[in-house]
Amino acid sequence: MNLGQQLSYLIKNTPVIHDAVVIQRAISGVIDYFASSLQARHDIDAKKLLSWIDDEGGRARAWLVGQKKLATARQAALFNGFQAHCLDYDDVHSDVRGHPSAVILSALISSIRLDNVDLKIDGRRFLTAYVIGIEVMALLGKSVNPAHYEKGWHTTITLGGIAATAAICYLYDEPFLSQALTLAATQASGMRLLMGTPIKFLHAGLAAEHAIQAVEWLRAGIHAKQDFLNDKLGFLAIYGQGNASLDLCYWGKPWKIVEPGLWFKTYSYCSAAAYVADAGKLLYQHRQLNVDDIANITLFFAPENSDAALIYRLPLFAEQGRFSAEYILALTLFGIPLDFEQFSATLIPEHIQKLMQKMQRSYQIQLPPHRKAYNGRYVVIDIVLNNGKKICQRIDIPKGSPQNPYSQAEMLLKLINAIKNQQIAEKLTQDIQALATGSEVSRFLMNYVFRL
């Protein structure tokens, strides 16, 4: 078998997962997905996309999460992916260097027809499909990164559409899996240039939509029999910047949702800035620190290019600040909470701008590697005061990363804050957990279409 056939064989022949640890990680991912999505349901850009969907029309059959209405499967995938990602509040995966659940779960949920619930979908197979989607996305990411990401591709869309297609095909045991992966792969695109704009969030929706389209086109009889992992003209050869290999020897050993695991967030900015935020919060508490006394600040990143996602060094608008180490650090040093209001489409105040202008980045850290550093990455913030004194803070394992996770109570609070109703949040959590016992997915979704 060629490489694409090998991957398809592994996906198709994966038995429904019963491992308690794996399933619990999947349940946590689903809970976080709803928390991230529902927090954004009143976002102004989400409402603009919703208006476009209303204008386009179509056969309503799939759930627009949190909007109390149905739309076409393609529209639902586009919207749900956008909404899940539009606050940058959703999970990330270090192998992907992007956001898997916003794409994969949006595609899976949108693929389920709620205008005709005769097709019963077992919750255990749904969770397994989700795990498989993350596995595919992480394996591709491990193969093409870091060159792919650093070249400027946005992995959430370039890898996400393929991964979501794998998940949908597994869920329905489609016979054309290999062709579907090829159709998804040929739609892959998306530039990191657009970080700090609503189009970055649209990428997650487009990736989910690509998956829906690939499956529906094949169901309609369109064919794409080429191997998307062809060694000369395939996805890896083109997008891997010369790397045309994919190691399938350790499929599910362990599952990528477990190791290295998903990184959950309770903040609305890029996880690459979490190191900086944690350091800044500690520096703010330092008894010798007064912002007015700062002469200059050096932000050390290890390894080099680990700050590639933080493309704005002197952002003008707060929404760009989601991808700015300097903006995040300035906020924390002033003691300003990193809440949603700090990342709106408003001009950054002058005093924040002045502090950012005192900052520079460096990759020449003269410190020994820390054995606890998550994924080999760490950040050091070095502040020089006007009197010549120095204050330094290093962060190796940010809060929310798999090695320093939030508690279940903290994750439940994220869902409660999004829904604004503790009783419904707790019931939704229970119903998501029930998927592991085989509860029917269509019925689960219908229970919440007009409640959330």
Number of C-alpha atoms within 10 A of each C-alpha: 7 10 17 21 16 13 21 19 14 14 23 20 10 14 10 13 16 15 8 10 11 21 22 17 17 26 20 19 25 20 22 26 23 25 25 28 27 23 22 23 22 13 13 10 18 21 16 11 17 18 11 12 17 12 9 10 11 13 10 17 19 24 31 27 27 21 17 12 14 21 23 20 29 23 29 30 36 28 29 33 31 30 33 34 28 29 24 24 26 29 24 23 25 21 24 26 21 26 28 31 30 37 37 34 29 32 35 25 22 31 26 23 18 21 14 9 14 9 13 12 18 18 22 22 22 26 31 23 30 30 25 30 32 32 26 25 30 26 21 25 26 16 21 27 20 18 15 21 22 15 15 15 20 27 29 33 29 30 30 39 38 31 33 35 35 32 31 30 26 24 24 15 13 16 13 16 26 25 23 30 29 23 27 28 24 16 18 22 18 21 17 20 14 16 21 24 14 16 19 22 26 25 29 38 33 31 36 39 29 29 33 29 21 28 24 16 14 18 14 8 8 13 15 17 13 14 18 25 23 16 17 11 13 19 23 22 18 17 23 21 14 13 17 19 15 17 12 13 7 9 17 16 9 12 17 24 25 19 14 18 19 26 23 24 24 21 18 21 29 23 30 23 24 23 23 29 26 21 23 24 19 14 24 18 13 13 7 13 17 14 13 9 12 18 17 17 23 18 20 22 21 19 15 13 12 17 21 16 24 22 19 18 18 19 20 17 18 21 25 26 29 30 26 26 28 29 30 27 29 23 21 21 23 16 14 12 11 16 12 13 12 21 21 16 15 13 14 20 11 10 10 18 17 12 22 23 13 15 22 13 15 12 17 11 15 7 7 6 14 13 8 12 16 18 13 14 20 23 28 22 22 18 22 17 19 12 9 9 11 16 14 14 17 19 22 21 22 24 20 19 23 19 16 12 17 17 10 10 9 12 19 20 18 22 27 19 15 19 20 14 12 15 11 16 23 15 11 19 19 12 17 22 20 17 20 22 12 15 18 19 25 21 13 16 18 14 13 15 18 14 10 17
